[in-house]
Every structure is written in C-alpha cells, then in structure tokens.
C-alpha cells in the first residue's frame, strides 16, 4: 500500500539523501511524496501534486517512477512498528 508524505521539509530531506536530481521541487506548488517499501527493502516512489493526488486518491496510485534502497532513505520513511523501541525504555529511569 502506498503512503504519502506532505511535509515539504521531509520531502526535501528524502531527495537530498537519495540524490535524485530529476525532480525539481520548485516546479510543484504543493508536492507530495508517494512511496511504498517492498519485501526486499526497496523504496518505490513518485512525486505528485497534492490536488491531483486528492482528486484520484492515494488508493488508486499503482505505480512509481523511481526505486531506491531503504538504506539510503531517511529514518522516517520506515513504518512506526519498525522503529527501535530502545528509546522508550530510557523514559523509565
């Protein structure tokens, strides 16, 4: 299932880390990063205009433009369940 990131700062961070220069965020008035992570830890992604994505719906996105290894992507791209829970234990002391 595809996920969407609407925060421009995080989208810019993503493109800085994956070093994909084919997208120019200045061409988008309200960019949305649409992505999914497959079983081989490959991030498949595209950049959409927010109004276009809202019109067709995230559930109808069935393709992507580029792929990148999860290793080169920011931490926030992973599911919350996959986050390291060790940080939670520090609050107990």
Backbone torsions as a table, in degrees:
resi	resn	phi	psi	omega
1	UNK	NA	136.7	-179.7
2	UNK	-76.1	149.4	175.9
3	UNK	-122.0	161.0	-178.5
4	UNK	-129.1	140.9	175.1
5	UNK	-120.3	117.5	-176.3
6	UNK	-96.9	-16.0	-174.8
7	UNK	-77.0	116.8	-174.3
8	UNK	-60.7	-36.5	-179.9
9	UNK	-62.8	-42.0	179.0
10	UNK	-70.6	-36.3	177.7
11	UNK	-63.5	-43.5	178.1
12	UNK	-62.6	-41.0	177.5
13	UNK	-60.8	-44.0	179.2
14	UNK	-57.5	-51.2	-177.8
15	UNK	-68.1	-29.5	175.0
16	UNK	-66.6	-41.0	-178.3
17	UNK	-73.2	-39.9	-179.4
18	UNK	-83.3	-9.4	177.0
19	UNK	56.0	41.6	175.5
20	UNK	-93.2	107.6	-176.8
21	UNK	-94.9	5.4	-179.0
22	UNK	-77.3	-20.9	176.8
23	UNK	-97.7	134.3	175.2
24	UNK	-115.3	105.0	-175.7
25	UNK	-61.0	-22.1	179.2
26	UNK	-66.7	-20.2	179.7
27	UNK	-79.6	-10.6	-177.6
28	UNK	-108.4	130.0	177.9
29	UNK	-76.7	-39.0	177.8
30	UNK	-140.1	81.7	-176.4
31	UNK	-72.3	148.0	174.9
32	UNK	-132.9	126.5	175.4
33	UNK	-86.9	120.8	178.6
34	UNK	-110.1	127.2	-174.0
35	UNK	-150.5	162.8	171.8
36	UNK	-146.3	157.8	178.2
37	UNK	-117.6	123.4	-179.2
38	UNK	-87.0	179.3	-176.0
39	UNK	-66.1	-17.5	178.6
40	UNK	-95.3	13.7	-179.1
41	UNK	59.7	42.0	173.9
42	UNK	-107.6	127.5	178.2
43	UNK	-90.3	123.5	177.8
44	UNK	-108.8	126.8	-170.2
45	UNK	-146.2	160.3	174.5
46	UNK	-147.6	162.8	175.7
47	UNK	-113.1	129.2	-177.7
48	UNK	-120.4	158.0	169.5
49	UNK	-84.7	135.0	-172.9
50	UNK	-56.6	-45.1	-177.8
51	UNK	-65.6	-34.1	177.1
52	UNK	-68.3	-41.9	178.7
53	UNK	-65.3	-41.5	178.7
54	UNK	-65.1	-36.2	-179.3
55	UNK	-66.1	-43.8	-177.0
56	UNK	-93.2	-23.0	178.2
57	UNK	87.5	140.1	-180.0
58	UNK	-61.3	-34.4	-178.8
59	UNK	-66.1	-16.9	179.7
60	UNK	-95.4	-0.5	176.4
61	UNK	-79.8	118.5	-177.4
62	UNK	-126.4	14.4	179.0
63	UNK	-144.1	177.4	-179.2
64	UNK	-150.2	163.8	-179.2
65	UNK	-98.8	-35.5	-174.4
66	UNK	-137.9	162.5	176.3
67	UNK	-128.1	148.6	178.3
68	UNK	-148.9	144.9	176.5
69	UNK	-66.9	136.8	-178.5
70	UNK	-57.1	-28.8	-179.9
71	UNK	-58.1	-31.0	-176.9
72	UNK	-95.1	5.4	-177.1
73	UNK	-101.3	158.3	178.5
74	UNK	-65.1	157.4	-177.3
75	UNK	-61.1	-34.1	-175.2
76	UNK	-67.1	-13.7	-177.7
77	UNK	-72.2	-21.7	-179.6
78	UNK	-80.3	157.4	178.3
79	UNK	-64.0	153.2	178.8
80	UNK	-62.3	-32.2	-179.7
81	UNK	-65.9	-26.4	-178.1
82	UNK	-86.2	-7.1	180.0
83	UNK	-65.4	153.0	179.5
84	UNK	-73.4	122.7	-177.2
85	UNK	-85.8	-0.8	-179.6
86	UNK	-61.1	-30.4	179.9
87	UNK	-63.9	-30.5	-179.4
88	UNK	-67.4	-32.1	-178.6
89	UNK	-68.5	-26.9	-178.0
90	UNK	-66.6	-23.9	-178.4
91	UNK	-73.5	-13.9	-176.4
92	UNK	-76.8	-21.8	-174.9
93	UNK	-107.2	NA	NA
